Amino acid sequence: MRLVIATCSVDYDGRLSAHLPLATRLLMVKADGSVLVHSDGGSYKPLNWMSPPCAMAELAPREHEVELGVTAVWQVQHTRSEDRLRVLIHDVLHDSSHALGVDPGLVKDGVEAHLQKLLAEHIHTLGSGYTLVRREYMTAIGPVDILCKDPGGASVAVEIKRRGDIDGVEQLTRYLELMNRDPHLAPVTGVFAAQEIKPQARTLALDRGIRCVTLDYDELKGIDNSEHRLF
């Protein structure tokens, strides 16, 4: 992984356009080719990014860019679309590379892991006509618990928690933003599934167009429990 702290501006062009004005930011270049732009706030979510497959080139700035103080240009081009990220670097405060090795992945809580397995085996729990694509669908920022198709054949990303809170909704939102940039998957909708979903998390999810599903652990195991239902 390469970590660069630099004063820079960033432009994203493609299916959407976005501009980040000049400021000091953290630029991350991962071994999988992804490039992420972070600020010193906003928790784990990058301000902008390019997910693989993509190619990054470091270019000399154009004449008018030199006049504005630009010393280097990162141009990141997605290889399957016209999406392009262009980072104009003015000053570099830090530049280092670190070999992190192979990550063993997230070790889930036993109940969450079992919920994921059970829901994948009984994907119709989400509704009639749903079909499983795969568990642990890998993205550039981590695995989505379940990727499935709705009755119309559209992609659905499912994030599973034992207790669903706002952080879980934010996590799923990040996955959806990334996956919807992939023309082979888009449009992708989201399902936030948990044994218990906090009211604030449900409100945030619904506001972002994410469906909430309350899972009954006993029911998924085949035990009839009339006290809990799937909503």
C-alpha positions as CSV (number, residue, x, y, z in Angstrom):
1,M,0.0,0.0,0.0
2,R,1.2,3.5,-0.9
3,L,0.3,6.4,1.4
4,V,0.7,9.9,0.3
5,I,-0.3,13.0,2.2
6,A,-0.5,15.9,-0.2
7,T,-2.1,19.3,-1.0
8,C,-4.2,18.4,-4.0
9,S,-7.4,18.9,-5.9
10,V,-9.4,16.0,-7.4
11,D,-11.7,15.7,-10.3
12,Y,-13.9,12.7,-11.1
13,D,-15.4,12.3,-14.6
14,G,-17.6,9.6,-16.0
15,R,-21.1,8.5,-15.2
16,L,-21.0,11.4,-12.7
17,S,-18.8,14.4,-12.2
18,A,-17.3,15.6,-8.9
19,H,-14.7,18.2,-7.8
20,L,-12.7,18.4,-4.6
21,P,-11.0,21.8,-4.3
22,L,-7.5,22.3,-3.2
23,A,-6.8,20.9,0.3
24,T,-4.5,18.6,2.2
25,R,-5.6,15.0,1.9
26,L,-4.5,11.4,2.3
27,L,-4.2,9.5,-0.9
28,M,-4.2,5.7,-0.7
29,V,-3.1,3.4,-3.5
30,K,-3.8,-0.3,-2.7
31,A,-2.2,-3.4,-4.2
32,D,-5.5,-4.3,-6.0
33,G,-5.1,-1.0,-7.9
34,S,-7.8,1.0,-6.1
35,V,-7.1,4.6,-5.4
36,L,-8.9,6.4,-2.5
37,V,-8.9,10.0,-1.4
38,H,-9.5,10.6,2.3
39,S,-9.9,13.7,4.4
40,D,-9.3,14.0,8.2
41,G,-13.0,13.5,8.9
42,G,-15.9,11.4,7.8
43,S,-14.8,8.2,9.5
44,Y,-13.7,5.4,7.2
45,K,-15.5,6.8,4.1
46,P,-13.3,8.3,1.3
47,L,-14.2,11.5,-0.3
48,N,-13.7,9.9,-3.7
49,W,-12.2,6.8,-5.1
50,M,-11.6,4.6,-8.2
51,S,-12.1,0.8,-7.8
52,P,-10.4,-1.8,-9.8
53,P,-10.0,-2.8,-12.6
54,C,-8.2,0.5,-13.2
55,A,-4.8,1.8,-14.2
56,M,-2.9,4.7,-12.6
57,A,-0.3,6.9,-14.4
58,E,1.8,9.7,-12.9
59,L,2.0,12.5,-15.4
60,A,3.8,15.8,-15.8
61,P,1.4,18.7,-15.3
62,R,0.3,20.8,-18.3
63,E,1.7,24.2,-18.7
64,H,-1.4,26.1,-17.3
65,E,-1.4,23.6,-14.3
66,V,2.3,24.4,-13.6
67,E,1.4,28.1,-13.5
68,L,-1.2,27.2,-10.8
69,G,1.4,25.4,-8.7
70,V,0.7,21.8,-9.7
71,T,3.9,19.6,-9.4
72,A,2.5,16.2,-10.4
73,V,-0.7,14.6,-11.8
74,W,-2.2,11.2,-11.0
75,Q,-4.6,10.0,-13.7
76,V,-6.6,6.9,-12.8
77,Q,-8.6,5.4,-15.6
78,H,-11.2,2.6,-15.1
79,T,-10.5,-0.1,-17.7
80,R,-14.2,-1.1,-18.2
81,S,-15.8,2.4,-18.4
82,E,-15.0,6.0,-19.2
83,D,-14.7,6.9,-15.5
84,R,-11.5,8.8,-14.7
85,L,-10.0,10.2,-11.6
86,R,-7.5,13.1,-11.9
87,V,-5.5,14.2,-8.9
88,L,-3.6,17.5,-9.2
89,I,-0.8,17.4,-6.6
90,H,0.8,20.7,-5.4
91,D,2.9,19.8,-2.4
92,V,3.7,16.3,-1.0
93,L,4.1,16.1,2.8
94,H,4.6,12.4,3.0
95,D,5.0,9.5,0.6
96,S,5.6,5.9,1.8
97,S,4.9,2.3,0.6
98,H,4.2,-0.7,2.8
99,A,3.8,-4.3,2.0
100,L,0.8,-5.5,4.1
101,G,0.7,-9.1,2.8
102,V,-2.4,-11.2,2.4
103,D,-5.2,-10.3,4.8
104,P,-7.0,-13.2,6.4
105,G,-10.3,-11.3,6.2
106,L,-12.9,-10.3,8.7
107,V,-13.7,-12.9,11.3
108,K,-17.4,-12.5,11.9
109,D,-19.3,-12.9,15.2
110,G,-20.5,-16.5,15.3
111,V,-24.1,-15.5,15.2
112,E,-23.6,-13.2,12.2
113,A,-21.7,-15.9,10.3
114,H,-24.4,-18.4,11.0
115,L,-27.1,-15.9,10.0
116,Q,-25.3,-15.3,6.7
117,K,-25.1,-19.0,6.0
118,L,-28.8,-19.6,6.9
119,L,-30.1,-16.6,4.9
120,A,-28.0,-17.7,1.9
121,E,-29.5,-21.2,2.1
122,H,-33.0,-19.7,2.4
123,I,-32.7,-16.6,0.3
124,H,-36.4,-16.8,-0.4
125,T,-36.8,-15.3,3.1
126,L,-36.2,-11.9,1.4
127,G,-39.2,-12.6,-0.8
128,S,-40.5,-14.9,-3.5
129,G,-38.3,-15.0,-6.6
130,Y,-35.0,-14.0,-4.9
131,T,-32.0,-16.0,-6.1
132,L,-28.5,-16.3,-4.5
133,V,-25.5,-15.1,-6.6
134,R,-22.9,-15.7,-3.9
135,R,-21.9,-15.2,-0.3
136,E,-19.0,-12.8,0.6
137,Y,-19.0,-11.0,-2.7
138,M,-15.7,-9.2,-2.8
139,T,-15.4,-5.5,-3.5
140,A,-12.3,-3.2,-3.4
141,I,-13.3,-2.2,0.1
142,G,-14.3,-5.5,1.6
143,P,-16.8,-8.3,1.1
144,V,-20.6,-7.8,0.9
145,D,-22.3,-10.5,3.0
146,I,-24.6,-11.7,0.3
147,L,-25.1,-10.7,-3.4
148,C,-28.4,-11.9,-4.8
149,K,-31.0,-11.1,-7.5
150,D,-34.5,-9.9,-7.0
151,P,-37.5,-11.3,-9.0
152,G,-36.7,-8.8,-11.8
153,G,-33.1,-9.9,-12.1
154,A,-31.6,-6.7,-10.5
155,S,-28.6,-7.0,-8.1
156,V,-29.2,-6.8,-4.4
157,A,-26.5,-6.4,-1.8
158,V,-27.3,-7.7,1.7
159,E,-25.5,-6.6,4.8
160,I,-26.1,-8.8,7.9
161,K,-25.7,-7.8,11.5
162,R,-26.7,-9.3,14.8
163,R,-27.7,-5.8,16.0
164,G,-28.2,-3.3,13.3
165,D,-27.0,0.3,14.0
166,I,-26.1,3.3,12.0
167,D,-22.5,2.1,11.4
168,G,-23.9,-0.9,9.6
169,V,-26.1,1.3,7.4
170,E,-23.1,3.4,6.6
171,Q,-21.1,0.3,5.7
172,L,-23.8,-0.9,3.3
173,T,-24.1,2.6,1.8
174,R,-20.4,2.6,1.0
175,Y,-20.7,-0.8,-0.7
176,L,-23.7,0.3,-2.8
177,E,-21.9,3.5,-3.9
178,L,-19.0,1.4,-5.1
179,M,-21.0,-1.4,-6.7
180,N,-23.2,1.0,-8.6
181,R,-20.2,2.3,-10.4
182,D,-19.8,-1.2,-12.0
183,P,-21.9,-1.3,-15.2
184,H,-22.1,-5.1,-14.9
185,L,-23.9,-4.9,-11.5
186,A,-25.7,-1.5,-11.6
187,P,-28.3,-0.8,-10.5
188,V,-27.7,-2.4,-7.1
189,T,-30.2,-2.0,-4.3
190,G,-29.5,-2.8,-0.6
191,V,-31.0,-4.8,2.2
192,F,-30.0,-4.3,5.8
193,A,-30.7,-7.4,7.7
194,A,-30.4,-8.0,11.5
195,Q,-31.9,-9.7,14.4
196,E,-32.6,-6.3,15.9
197,I,-32.5,-2.9,14.0
198,K,-32.2,0.3,16.0
199,P,-34.8,3.0,15.2
200,Q,-32.1,5.5,14.1
201,A,-30.5,2.9,11.8
202,R,-33.9,2.0,10.3
203,T,-34.7,5.7,9.7
204,L,-31.3,6.3,8.0
205,A,-31.6,3.1,5.8
206,L,-35.1,4.0,4.6
207,D,-34.0,7.6,3.8
208,R,-31.3,6.1,1.6
209,G,-33.6,3.7,-0.1
210,I,-32.3,0.6,1.7
211,R,-34.8,-2.0,2.7
212,C,-34.7,-3.2,6.3
213,V,-35.3,-6.9,7.2
214,T,-35.6,-8.2,10.8
215,L,-34.2,-11.8,10.9
216,D,-35.6,-14.5,13.2
217,Y,-32.7,-16.7,14.1
218,D,-34.8,-19.6,15.3
219,E,-37.1,-19.4,12.3
220,L,-34.2,-19.5,9.9
221,K,-33.0,-22.7,11.8
222,G,-36.5,-24.2,11.2
223,I,-37.9,-23.5,14.6
224,D,-41.3,-21.9,14.6
225,N,-41.3,-18.9,17.0
226,S,-44.5,-16.9,16.8
227,E,-43.1,-14.0,18.8
228,H,-40.8,-12.8,16.0
229,R,-41.6,-12.2,12.4
230,L,-39.7,-11.1,9.3
231,F,-40.7,-7.6,8.2
